[in-house]
């Protein structure tokens, strides 16, 4: 991603906006939540015990409960 010396949110490069620290945090949380969801699906399809599937599902729910500043 191209960096812009101006304010965060100013259009820049092919991604449209410059990601500030808040954007990186939100993206990181979303990727973590997605990875835990995939892990839960993999465990379920592999026929693992439900308590193993529930571990990954609980991790997804924990990610969703982390507070994120709505201004980001």
RAPEGI-V618880 format. One record per residue. N is the residue number from 0. RES is the residue in three letters. SS is DSSP state (2 for helix, 1 for strand, 0 for the rest). PHI is phi as a letter, one per 30 degrees, with the letter a starting at -180 (* if undefined). PSI is psi as a letter, one per 40 degrees, with the letter a starting at -180 (999 if undefined). Layout:
N,RES,SS,PHI,PSI + N,RES,SS,PHI,PSI
This chain:
0,UNK,0,*,i + 1,UNK,0,d,h + 2,UNK,0,c,i + 3,UNK,0,b,h + 4,UNK,0,d,e + 5,UNK,0,d,a + 6,UNK,0,d,i + 7,UNK,0,d,i + 8,UNK,0,j,e + 9,UNK,0,d,h + 10,UNK,0,e,h + 11,UNK,0,a,h + 12,UNK,0,i,a + 13,UNK,0,d,e + 14,UNK,0,d,e + 15,UNK,0,j,d + 16,UNK,0,b,i + 17,UNK,0,d,h + 18,UNK,0,d,h + 19,UNK,0,d,a + 20,UNK,2,d,d + 21,UNK,2,d,d + 22,UNK,2,d,d + 23,UNK,2,d,d + 24,UNK,2,d,d + 25,UNK,2,d,d + 26,UNK,2,d,d + 27,UNK,2,d,d + 28,UNK,2,d,d + 29,UNK,2,d,d + 30,UNK,2,d,d + 31,UNK,2,d,d + 32,UNK,2,d,d + 33,UNK,2,d,d + 34,UNK,2,d,d + 35,UNK,2,d,d + 36,UNK,2,d,d + 37,UNK,2,d,d + 38,UNK,2,d,d + 39,UNK,2,d,d + 40,UNK,2,d,d + 41,UNK,2,d,d + 42,UNK,2,d,d + 43,UNK,2,d,d + 44,UNK,2,d,d + 45,UNK,0,d,e + 46,UNK,0,i,f + 47,UNK,0,d,i + 48,UNK,0,e,i + 49,UNK,2,d,d + 50,UNK,2,d,d + 51,UNK,2,d,d + 52,UNK,2,d,d + 53,UNK,2,d,d + 54,UNK,2,e,d + 55,UNK,2,d,d + 56,UNK,2,d,d + 57,UNK,2,d,d + 58,UNK,2,d,d + 59,UNK,2,d,d + 60,UNK,2,d,d + 61,UNK,2,d,d + 62,UNK,2,d,d + 63,UNK,2,d,d + 64,UNK,2,d,e + 65,UNK,0,d,h + 66,UNK,0,d,h + 67,UNK,0,b,h + 68,UNK,0,d,h + 69,UNK,0,d,e + 70,UNK,0,d,e + 71,UNK,0,d,999
